Amino acid sequence: MARVFSGIQPSGELHIGNYLGAVRNWVELQHRYESFFSIVDYHAITGMYEPADLRRRTRDMAISLLASGIDPEKCTLFVQSAVSEHTELAWIFNTVTPLGELERQTQFKDKSSRQESILAGLLNYPVLQAADIALYQSDLIPVGEDQVQHLELAREIVRRWNSKFGIDFFVEPKPLLTPTRRIMGLDGQAKMSKSLGNTIGLLEEPAAIWEKLRPAVTDPARVKKTDPGTPEVCNIYHIHKAFSSSATVEHVAQQCSSAGWGCIDCKRVLQASMETELGPIRARAAELRAAPARVEDALLAGAASARAIASETLTETKQIMGLR
């Protein structure tokens, strides 16, 4: 069975962009591949943070993942910092990674341009990503189109290490493009992001979701309810495609283009579709919050399973390199 690895930063509770863009796909993949899913907290410490807040966000992310359908019996779910081999292999990979390759990374150039003092951790972020992947000899990496560049660097790092030591030891990972297109935020202008305040939380109550949906940007050409719209340019329509049945999506498109509905009507149908999927997730999350030992036990068991494989990989790596 091919092996899959993917990670997510502990940003707290998931929002629907995370869920649709990655996690819902993970739930399906865990039944088809040997899957390793990590809450990558080492990646989260490249900026300012409060330790207590990081612990809370890590716990909340674990709850969101488990409530979404990530099953510890079907996959390995663990927190990155519980497996020290990640950072050890990252240092080894630093020794074969050209500086120029890191400086050319789009995300580094974007983030460093907004910082007065650039931290080495930001530059080396992709090297740790490569170690995350290679440590489990991962065959396939589920990624969005905006993450392909980092994966190509991971492939290059693996090739360089294998070439340096004359052995095809590390698997060269391949991208597994996620089926869901990028979900835009409720402002219709940028990718859904907590920092931009344009998200809907996966576990938010229906009333709170409606307060965000009601003013969300739609087709700008629809000034009055009687104006016909163009569904494909409306962000709400694309969220419909993620949550609503194909019959509902078809009906939404017809009603929009014929001005049979106003945008508020369309949003109310969307909220109902969202609640069908999100209601059970919210209920499972409440159960997990009431039984924190279940969450902790799942993470501890996942870390033990991950550590067993990671330790074996790193031991072989050191032997090949001549390290004790």
C-alpha contacts under 8 A as a table, 3 or more apart, distances in Angstrom:
res1	aa1	res2	aa2	distance
1	M	33	Y	5.92
1	M	34	E	6.25
2	A	33	Y	5.58
2	A	34	E	6.20
2	A	138	S	7.80
2	A	139	D	6.02
2	A	140	L	7.36
3	R	33	Y	5.72
3	R	34	E	4.65
3	R	35	S	5.84
3	R	36	F	7.74
3	R	136	Y	7.99
3	R	137	Q	7.51
3	R	138	S	5.12
3	R	139	D	5.25
3	R	140	L	6.35
4	V	33	Y	6.33
4	V	34	E	6.08
4	V	35	S	4.72
4	V	36	F	6.07
4	V	138	S	5.52
4	V	139	D	6.09
4	V	140	L	4.92
4	V	141	I	5.75
4	V	142	P	7.50
5	F	35	S	5.99
5	F	36	F	4.74
5	F	37	F	5.87
5	F	38	S	7.92
5	F	133	I	6.18
5	F	136	Y	7.63
5	F	138	S	5.97
5	F	140	L	6.87
5	F	141	I	5.62
5	F	142	P	7.50
6	S	36	F	6.55
6	S	37	F	5.13
6	S	38	S	6.44
6	S	133	I	7.74
6	S	141	I	6.21
6	S	142	P	6.52
7	G	37	F	5.57
7	G	38	S	4.56
7	G	39	I	5.71
7	G	40	V	5.83
8	I	37	F	7.97
8	I	38	S	6.43
8	I	39	I	5.14
8	I	40	V	5.68
9	Q	39	I	5.67
9	Q	40	V	5.00
9	Q	41	D	6.01
9	Q	43	H	6.74
9	Q	44	A	6.06
10	P	39	I	6.00
10	P	40	V	6.71
10	P	41	D	6.06
10	P	44	A	6.96
10	P	54	L	7.28
10	P	57	R	5.40
10	P	58	T	4.77
10	P	60	D	7.88
10	P	61	M	5.68
11	S	14	L	7.38
11	S	57	R	5.64
11	S	58	T	7.26
11	S	61	M	6.86
12	G	56	R	7.16
12	G	57	R	3.83
12	G	58	T	6.27
12	G	59	R	7.49
12	G	60	D	4.99
12	G	61	M	4.98
13	E	57	R	7.16
13	E	60	D	5.34
13	E	61	M	5.20
13	E	63	I	7.86
13	E	64	S	5.86
13	E	201	G	6.97
13	E	202	L	7.09
13	E	203	L	7.30
14	L	17	G	7.99
14	L	18	N	6.00
14	L	19	Y	6.55
14	L	61	M	6.58
14	L	64	S	6.14
14	L	65	L	7.94
14	L	201	G	6.12
14	L	202	L	5.53
14	L	203	L	7.66
15	H	18	N	5.52
15	H	19	Y	6.34
15	H	199	T	6.26
15	H	200	I	5.49
15	H	201	G	4.02
15	H	202	L	4.69
15	H	203	L	7.85
16	I	19	Y	4.77
16	I	20	L	5.84
16	I	199	T	7.22
16	I	200	I	5.92
16	I	201	G	6.08
16	I	202	L	5.30
17	G	20	L	5.34
17	G	21	G	5.70
17	G	182	R	7.76
17	G	183	I	5.59
17	G	184	M	7.73
17	G	185	G	7.99
17	G	192	M	5.78
17	G	193	S	7.79
17	G	199	T	7.40
18	N	21	G	5.23
18	N	22	A	5.68
18	N	23	V	6.46
19	Y	22	A	5.61
19	Y	23	V	4.66
19	Y	24	R	5.53
19	Y	202	L	7.43
20	L	23	V	6.43
20	L	24	R	5.65
20	L	25	N	7.42
20	L	180	T	6.59
20	L	183	I	7.65
20	L	242	A	7.23
21	G	24	R	7.30
21	G	25	N	7.40
21	G	144	G	7.46
21	G	178	T	6.97
21	G	180	T	5.72
21	G	181	R	7.08
21	G	182	R	6.52
21	G	183	I	7.13
22	A	25	N	5.40
22	A	26	W	6.32
22	A	142	P	7.78
22	A	143	V	7.81
22	A	178	T	7.05
23	V	26	W	4.83
23	V	27	V	6.35
23	V	65	L	7.27
23	V	68	S	7.49
24	R	27	V	5.23
24	R	28	E	6.82
24	R	68	S	7.29
25	N	28	E	5.28
25	N	29	L	6.21
25	N	178	T	6.98
25	N	179	P	7.80
26	W	29	L	4.88
26	W	30	Q	6.10
26	W	70	I	7.32
27	V	30	Q	5.63
27	V	31	H	7.48
27	V	68	S	7.64
27	V	69	G	5.79
27	V	70	I	5.46
27	V	71	D	7.86
28	E	31	H	5.86
28	E	32	R	7.17
29	L	32	R	5.13
29	L	33	Y	5.91
29	L	35	S	7.21
30	Q	33	Y	5.61
30	Q	34	E	6.63
30	Q	35	S	5.43
30	Q	70	I	7.69
30	Q	71	D	7.94
30	Q	74	K	5.96
30	Q	75	C	5.75
31	H	74	K	6.70
34	E	75	C	6.61
35	S	74	K	7.84
35	S	75	C	5.02
35	S	76	T	6.24
36	F	75	C	6.05
36	F	76	T	4.77
36	F	77	L	6.18
36	F	306	A	7.82
37	F	75	C	7.46
37	F	76	T	6.11
37	F	77	L	4.94
37	F	78	F	6.66
38	S	77	L	5.76
38	S	78	F	5.03
38	S	79	V	5.48
38	S	80	Q	5.85
39	I	58	T	7.12
39	I	61	M	7.56
39	I	62	A	7.54
39	I	77	L	7.87
39	I	78	F	6.32
39	I	79	V	4.73
39	I	80	Q	5.85
40	V	43	H	5.60
40	V	44	A	6.92
40	V	79	V	6.24
40	V	80	Q	4.89
40	V	81	S	7.37
41	D	44	A	4.91
41	D	45	I	6.85
41	D	54	L	7.96
41	D	58	T	7.36
41	D	79	V	6.93
41	D	80	Q	6.03
41	D	81	S	6.39
42	Y	45	I	5.66
42	Y	46	T	7.82
42	Y	80	Q	6.70
42	Y	81	S	6.19
43	H	46	T	6.35
43	H	125	Y	6.88
43	H	128	L	7.95
44	A	47	G	7.03
45	I	48	M	6.98
45	I	49	Y	6.95
46	T	119	L	7.41
46	T	121	G	5.64
46	T	122	L	6.00
49	Y	53	D	7.26
49	Y	54	L	6.98
50	E	53	D	5.15
50	E	54	L	6.21
51	P	54	L	5.08
51	P	55	R	6.38
52	A	55	R	5.21
52	A	56	R	6.31
53	D	56	R	5.03
53	D	57	R	6.04
54	L	57	R	5.08
54	L	58	T	6.04
55	R	58	T	5.17
55	R	59	R	6.30
56	R	59	R	5.19
56	R	60	D	6.12
57	R	60	D	5.00
57	R	61	M	6.00
58	T	61	M	5.16
58	T	62	A	6.29
59	R	62	A	5.14
59	R	63	I	6.33
60	D	63	I	5.08
60	D	64	S	6.19
61	M	64	S	5.03
61	M	65	L	6.14
62	A	65	L	5.18
62	A	66	L	6.17
62	A	295	V	7.07
63	I	66	L	5.25
63	I	67	A	5.95
63	I	285	A	6.00
63	I	288	L	6.48
63	I	289	R	7.31
63	I	295	V	6.83
64	S	67	A	5.12
64	S	68	S	6.02
64	S	202	L	7.91
64	S	203	L	7.88
64	S	285	A	6.48
65	L	68	S	5.10
65	L	69	G	6.67
65	L	70	I	5.66
66	L	69	G	5.41
66	L	70	I	4.79
66	L	71	D	6.46
66	L	285	A	7.72
67	A	70	I	7.15
67	A	281	I	5.24
67	A	282	R	7.23
67	A	284	R	5.12
67	A	285	A	5.07
67	A	288	L	7.68
68	S	281	I	5.63
70	I	74	K	7.88
70	I	75	C	7.51
70	I	77	L	7.97
71	D	74	K	5.27
71	D	75	C	6.21
72	P	75	C	5.19
72	P	76	T	5.88
72	P	77	L	6.18
72	P	298	A	6.32
72	P	302	G	7.20
73	E	76	T	7.80
76	T	302	G	4.99
76	T	303	A	7.82
76	T	305	S	6.97
76	T	306	A	6.91
77	L	298	A	7.36
77	L	299	L	6.23
77	L	302	G	4.97
77	L	303	A	7.31
78	F	82	A	7.50
78	F	298	A	7.93
78	F	299	L	4.99
78	F	300	L	7.19
78	F	301	A	7.93
78	F	302	G	4.84
78	F	303	A	4.94
78	F	306	A	7.38
79	V	82	A	5.63
79	V	83	V	7.56
79	V	299	L	6.80
79	V	303	A	6.77
80	Q	83	V	5.71
80	Q	84	S	7.81
80	Q	86	H	7.27
81	S	84	S	6.08
81	S	86	H	7.78
82	A	303	A	6.13
83	V	86	H	6.28
83	V	303	A	6.52
83	V	306	A	7.21
83	V	307	R	5.59
83	V	310	A	7.65
84	S	87	T	5.94
84	S	88	E	6.70
85	E	88	E	4.96
85	E	89	L	5.99
85	E	135	L	7.75
85	E	307	R	7.68
85	E	310	A	6.19
85	E	311	S	6.66
85	E	314	L	6.89
86	H	89	L	5.52
86	H	90	A	6.22
86	H	128	L	7.09
86	H	131	A	5.94
86	H	132	D	5.80
86	H	135	L	7.03
86	H	310	A	7.86
87	T	90	A	4.84
87	T	91	W	6.40
87	T	128	L	6.73
87	T	131	A	7.53
88	E	91	W	5.36
88	E	92	I	6.63
89	L	92	I	4.96
89	L	93	F	6.15
89	L	128	L	7.93
89	L	131	A	5.61
89	L	135	L	7.41
89	L	314	L	6.99
90	A	93	F	5.03
90	A	94	N	6.15
90	A	127	V	5.82
90	A	128	L	4.90
90	A	130	A	7.41
90	A	131	A	5.10
91	W	94	N	4.97
91	W	95	T	6.87
92	I	95	T	5.55
92	I	96	V	7.55
93	F	96	V	5.50
93	F	97	T	6.35
93	F	127	V	6.53
93	F	130	A	7.93
93	F	131	A	7.11
93	F	157	I	6.84
93	F	161	W	7.35
94	N	97	T	5.19
94	N	124	N	7.83
94	N	127	V	6.50
96	V	157	I	6.73
96	V	160	R	6.35
96	V	161	W	6.25
97	T	101	E	7.36
97	T	102	L	7.85
97	T	127	V	7.67
97	T	157	I	6.06
97	T	160	R	7.82
98	P	101	E	5.49
98	P	102	L	6.95
99	L	102	L	5.32
99	L	103	E	6.34
100	G	103	E	5.07
100	G	104	R	6.20
101	E	104	R	5.31
101	E	105	Q	6.78
101	E	153	L	7.57
102	L	105	Q	5.51
102	L	108	F	7.60
102	L	123	L	6.17
102	L	124	N	7.02
102	L	126	P	7.45
103	E	108	F	6.64
103	E	109	K	6.89
103	E	123	L	6.94
104	R	108	F	7.43
104	R	109	K	6.93
105	Q	108	F	5.35
105	Q	109	K	6.34
105	Q	149	Q	7.28
105	Q	150	H	7.32
106	T	109	K	5.23
106	T	110	D	6.15
106	T	149	Q	7.94
107	Q	110	D	5.06
107	Q	111	K	6.04
108	F	111	K	5.30
108	F	112	S	5.69
108	F	122	L	6.74
108	F	123	L	6.29
109	K	112	S	5.34
109	K	113	S	6.00
110	D	113	S	5.48
110	D	114	R	7.12
111	K	114	R	5.50
111	K	115	Q	6.82
112	S	115	Q	5.11
112	S	116	E	7.86
112	S	118	I	5.96
112	S	122	L	7.91
113	S	116	E	7.95
115	Q	118	I	5.99
118	I	122	L	7.21
119	L	122	L	5.55
119	L	123	L	6.99
120	A	123	L	5.11
120	A	124	N	6.13
121	G	124	N	5.04
121	G	125	Y	5.75
122	L	125	Y	5.21
123	L	126	P	7.46
124	N	127	V	5.24
124	N	128	L	6.71
125	Y	128	L	5.41
125	Y	129	Q	6.44
126	P	129	Q	4.78
126	P	130	A	6.17
126	P	150	H	6.18
126	P	153	L	7.42
126	P	154	A	7.29
127	V	130	A	5.01
127	V	131	A	6.33
127	V	154	A	7.15
127	V	157	I	7.97
128	L	131	A	4.95
128	L	132	D	6.12
129	Q	132	D	5.00
129	Q	133	I	6.41
129	Q	150	H	8.00
129	Q	154	A	7.23
130	A	133	I	5.25
130	A	134	A	6.07
130	A	151	L	7.54
130	A	153	L	7.65
130	A	154	A	4.50
130	A	155	R	7.71
130	A	157	I	7.24
130	A	158	V	7.83
131	A	134	A	5.11
131	A	135	L	5.71
132	D	135	L	5.66
132	D	136	Y	7.41
133	I	136	Y	6.08
133	I	137	Q	6.75
133	I	138	S	5.72
133	I	141	I	7.90
133	I	154	A	7.95
133	I	173	P	7.67
134	A	137	Q	4.80
134	A	138	S	6.02
134	A	158	V	7.55
134	A	170	F	6.31
134	A	171	V	6.82
134	A	172	E	8.00
134	A	173	P	7.84
135	L	138	S	7.61
135	L	309	I	7.79
135	L	310	A	5.46
135	L	313	T	6.11
135	L	314	L	7.25
136	Y	306	A	7.99
136	Y	309	I	6.52
136	Y	310	A	6.17
136	Y	313	T	7.28
137	Q	170	F	6.14
137	Q	171	V	5.33
137	Q	173	P	7.97
137	Q	313	T	7.99
138	S	141	I	7.28
138	S	171	V	6.59
138	S	172	E	7.93
138	S	173	P	6.00
139	D	171	V	6.54
139	D	172	E	7.01
139	D	173	P	4.80
139	D	174	K	6.16
140	L	173	P	5.52
140	L	174	K	4.95
140	L	175	P	5.72
140	L	176	L	5.89
141	I	173	P	6.70
141	I	174	K	6.17
141	I	175	P	4.98
141	I	176	L	5.42
142	P	175	P	6.02
142	P	176	L	4.42
142	P	177	L	5.60
142	P	178	T	5.92
143	V	146	D	7.86
143	V	147	Q	5.84
143	V	148	V	6.70
143	V	175	P	6.37
143	V	176	L	6.08
143	V	177	L	5.16
143	V	178	T	5.78
144	G	147	Q	5.49
144	G	148	V	6.91
144	G	177	L	5.74
144	G	178	T	5.64
144	G	181	R	8.00
144	G	182	R	7.64
145	E	148	V	5.55
145	E	177	L	7.03
146	D	149	Q	7.20
147	Q	150	H	5.59
147	Q	151	L	6.57
148	V	151	L	5.05
148	V	152	E	6.15
148	V	175	P	7.22
149	Q	152	E	5.09
149	Q	153	L	6.41
150	H	153	L	5.11
150	H	154	A	6.38
151	L	154	A	4.92
151	L	155	R	6.27
151	L	173	P	7.87
151	L	174	K	7.96
151	L	175	P	7.23
152	E	155	R	5.01
152	E	156	E	6.22
153	L	156	E	4.91
153	L	157	I	6.13
154	A	157	I	5.09
154	A	158	V	6.24
154	A	173	P	7.82
155	R	158	V	5.17
155	R	159	R	6.20
155	R	172	E	5.45
155	R	173	P	6.19
155	R	174	K	7.98
156	E	159	R	5.04
156	E	160	R	6.13
157	I	160	R	5.12
157	I	161	W	6.22
158	V	161	W	5.22
158	V	162	N	6.11
158	V	170	F	6.20
158	V	171	V	7.38
158	V	172	E	6.20
159	R	162	N	5.18
159	R	163	S	5.97
159	R	172	E	7.08
160	R	163	S	5.08
160	R	164	K	6.03
161	W	164	K	5.15
161	W	165	F	6.44
162	N	165	F	5.50
162	N	166	G	5.80
162	N	167	I	5.21
162	N	168	D	5.31
162	N	169	F	6.25
162	N	170	F	6.73
163	S	166	G	4.92
163	S	167	I	6.59
163	S	168	D	7.65
165	F	320	I	7.26
165	F	321	M	7.14
168	D	171	V	7.42
178	T	181	R	7.70
180	T	242	A	7.68
182	R	191	K	7.08
183	I	191	K	6.17
183	I	192	M	6.23
183	I	238	H	7.83
183	I	239	I	7.42
184	M	187	D	7.75
184	M	188	G	5.74
184	M	189	Q	6.89
184	M	190	A	5.61
184	M	191	K	4.36
184	M	192	M	5.07
184	M	235	N	6.82
185	G	188	G	5.42
185	G	189	Q	6.77
185	G	190	A	5.75
185	G	191	K	5.29
185	G	192	M	3.85
185	G	193	S	6.94
185	G	198	N	4.85
185	G	199	T	5.83
186	L	189	Q	7.96
186	L	192	M	7.31
186	L	198	N	5.05
186	L	199	T	6.42
186	L	212	K	7.72
186	L	213	L	7.42
186	L	216	A	5.06
186	L	217	V	6.13
186	L	235	N	7.58
187	D	190	A	7.14
187	D	198	N	6.06
187	D	216	A	6.16
187	D	217	V	5.45
188	G	216	A	7.86
188	G	217	V	5.79
188	G	218	T	7.49
188	G	235	N	6.05
192	M	196	L	7.57
192	M	198	N	5.81
192	M	199	T	5.50
193	S	196	L	5.35
193	S	197	G	6.48
193	S	198	N	6.14
193	S	199	T	6.00
194	K	197	G	5.00
194	K	198	N	6.58
194	K	199	T	6.03
196	L	199	T	7.95
200	I	204	E	7.28
200	I	209	I	6.45
200	I	212	K	7.19
201	G	204	E	5.20
201	G	209	I	7.88
202	L	278	L	6.81
202	L	282	R	7.67
203	L	278	L	7.20
203	L	281	I	7.29
203	L	282	R	5.15
203	L	285	A	7.77
204	E	208	A	6.23
204	E	209	I	6.30
204	E	282	R	7.77
205	E	208	A	5.39
205	E	209	I	6.31
206	P	209	I	5.03
206	P	210	W	6.18
206	P	271	Q	7.79
206	P	275	E	7.14
207	A	210	W	5.17
207	A	211	E	6.37
208	A	211	E	5.14
208	A	212	K	6.64
209	I	212	K	5.27
209	I	213	L	6.12
209	I	271	Q	7.69
210	W	213	L	4.87
210	W	214	R	5.74
210	W	271	Q	6.97
211	E	214	R	5.63
211	E	215	P	7.39
212	K	215	P	6.27
212	K	216	A	6.47
213	L	216	A	5.09
213	L	267	K	6.62
213	L	271	Q	7.85
214	R	264	I	6.65
214	R	267	K	6.81
216	A	236	I	7.82
217	V	220	P	7.57
217	V	234	C	7.83
217	V	235	N	7.23
217	V	236	I	7.66
218	T	222	R	7.94
218	T	233	V	7.95
218	T	234	C	4.90
218	T	235	N	5.99
218	T	236	I	6.14
218	T	263	C	7.28
219	D	222	R	5.73
219	D	229	G	6.44
219	D	230	T	6.74
219	D	231	P	7.36
219	D	233	V	5.98
219	D	234	C	4.64
219	D	235	N	7.61
220	P	223	V	6.97
221	A	227	D	7.80
221	A	229	G	6.76
222	R	225	K	6.97
222	R	227	D	5.33
222	R	228	P	6.63
222	R	229	G	5.79
223	V	227	D	6.63
224	K	227	D	5.37
225	K	228	P	7.90
225	K	259	A	6.67
225	K	261	W	7.10
225	K	262	G	4.75
225	K	263	C	7.28
226	T	259	A	5.35
226	T	260	G	7.71
226	T	262	G	7.45
227	D	259	A	5.77
228	P	256	C	6.21
228	P	257	S	4.90
228	P	258	S	5.26
228	P	259	A	4.38
229	G	256	C	5.30
229	G	257	S	4.69
229	G	258	S	7.30
229	G	259	A	6.72
230	T	233	V	5.89
230	T	234	C	6.93
230	T	256	C	6.97
230	T	257	S	5.71
231	P	234	C	5.22
231	P	237	Y	5.85
231	P	253	A	5.67
231	P	256	C	6.47
231	P	257	S	6.78
232	E	235	N	7.77
232	E	237	Y	6.92
232	E	238	H	7.36
234	C	237	Y	5.39
234	C	238	H	6.86
235	N	238	H	5.15
235	N	239	I	6.47
236	I	239	I	5.09
236	I	240	H	6.23
236	I	267	K	7.26
236	I	270	L	7.96
237	Y	240	H	4.89
237	Y	241	K	6.43
237	Y	249	V	7.68
237	Y	252	V	7.57
237	Y	253	A	7.64
238	H	241	K	4.99
238	H	242	A	6.66
239	I	242	A	5.09
239	I	243	F	6.40
239	I	270	L	7.83
240	H	243	F	5.21
240	H	244	S	5.09
240	H	249	V	6.27
240	H	270	L	5.88
240	H	273	S	7.82
241	K	244	S	5.76
241	K	245	S	7.54
241	K	246	S	7.43
241	K	249	V	6.05
243	F	270	L	7.55
243	F	273	S	5.87
243	F	274	M	5.73
243	F	277	E	7.46
244	S	248	T	5.94
244	S	249	V	6.15
244	S	270	L	6.97
244	S	273	S	5.27
244	S	274	M	7.38
245	S	248	T	5.15
245	S	249	V	6.20
246	S	249	V	5.02
246	S	250	E	6.15
247	A	250	E	5.16
247	A	251	H	6.22
248	T	251	H	4.97
248	T	252	V	6.01
249	V	252	V	5.04
249	V	253	A	6.24
250	E	253	A	5.22
250	E	254	Q	6.34
251	H	254	Q	5.13
251	H	255	Q	6.11
252	V	255	Q	5.19
252	V	256	C	6.01
252	V	266	C	6.73
253	A	256	C	5.20
253	A	257	S	6.08
254	Q	257	S	5.37
254	Q	258	S	6.10
254	Q	260	G	7.86
255	Q	258	S	5.32
255	Q	259	A	5.82
255	Q	260	G	4.56
255	Q	261	W	5.39
256	C	259	A	5.11
256	C	260	G	6.27
256	C	261	W	5.90
256	C	262	G	7.33
256	C	263	C	7.84
256	C	266	C	7.92
257	S	260	G	7.72
258	S	261	W	7.93
259	A	262	G	6.70
261	W	264	I	7.92
261	W	265	D	5.80
261	W	266	C	6.63
262	G	265	D	5.36
262	G	266	C	6.60
263	C	266	C	5.03
263	C	267	K	6.20
264	I	267	K	5.03
264	I	268	R	6.23
265	D	268	R	5.27
265	D	269	V	6.56
266	C	269	V	5.36
266	C	270	L	6.32
267	K	270	L	4.87
267	K	271	Q	6.14
268	R	271	Q	5.10
268	R	272	A	6.42
269	V	272	A	5.17
269	V	273	S	6.37
270	L	273	S	5.08
270	L	274	M	6.11
271	Q	274	M	5.02
271	Q	275	E	6.09
272	A	275	E	5.16
272	A	276	T	6.44
273	S	276	T	5.29
273	S	277	E	6.97
274	M	277	E	5.46
274	M	278	L	5.85
275	E	278	L	4.91
275	E	279	G	5.09
276	T	279	G	5.89
276	T	280	P	7.54
277	E	280	P	6.44
277	E	281	I	7.13
278	L	281	I	5.08
278	L	282	R	6.12
279	G	282	R	5.18
279	G	283	A	6.33
280	P	283	A	5.02
280	P	284	R	6.24
281	I	284	R	5.17
281	I	285	A	6.21
282	R	285	A	5.10
282	R	286	A	6.35
283	A	286	A	5.18
283	A	287	E	6.49
284	R	287	E	5.09
284	R	288	L	6.31
285	A	288	L	5.06
285	A	289	R	6.19
286	A	289	R	5.16
286	A	290	A	6.35
287	E	290	A	5.17
287	E	291	A	6.45
288	L	291	A	5.00
288	L	292	P	6.09
288	L	294	R	6.94
288	L	295	V	6.79
289	R	292	P	5.59
291	A	294	R	5.78
291	A	295	V	7.42
292	P	295	V	5.28
292	P	296	E	6.35
293	A	296	E	5.00
293	A	297	D	5.88
294	R	297	D	5.21
294	R	298	A	6.19
295	V	298	A	5.22
295	V	299	L	6.36
296	E	299	L	5.22
296	E	300	L	6.11
297	D	300	L	5.12
297	D	301	A	6.06
298	A	301	A	5.28
298	A	302	G	6.08
299	L	302	G	5.00
299	L	303	A	6.05
300	L	303	A	5.13
300	L	304	A	6.26
301	A	304	A	5.18
301	A	305	S	6.35
302	G	305	S	5.19
302	G	306	A	6.10
303	A	306	A	5.03
303	A	307	R	5.82
304	A	307	R	5.10
304	A	308	A	6.29
305	S	308	A	5.38
305	S	309	I	6.87
306	A	309	I	5.49
306	A	310	A	6.04
307	R	310	A	4.90
307	R	311	S	5.75
308	A	311	S	5.39
308	A	312	E	6.45
309	I	312	E	5.23
309	I	313	T	6.29
310	A	313	T	5.16
310	A	314	L	6.15
311	S	314	L	5.19
311	S	315	T	6.03
312	E	315	T	5.19
312	E	316	E	6.33
313	T	316	E	5.36
313	T	317	T	6.16
314	L	317	T	4.85
314	L	318	K	6.17
315	T	318	K	5.27
315	T	319	Q	6.31
316	E	319	Q	5.07
316	E	320	I	6.24
317	T	320	I	5.27
317	T	321	M	6.28
318	K	321	M	5.00
318	K	322	G	6.06
318	K	323	L	4.83
318	K	324	R	6.70
319	Q	322	G	5.24
319	Q	323	L	5.88
319	Q	324	R	7.00
320	I	323	L	7.69
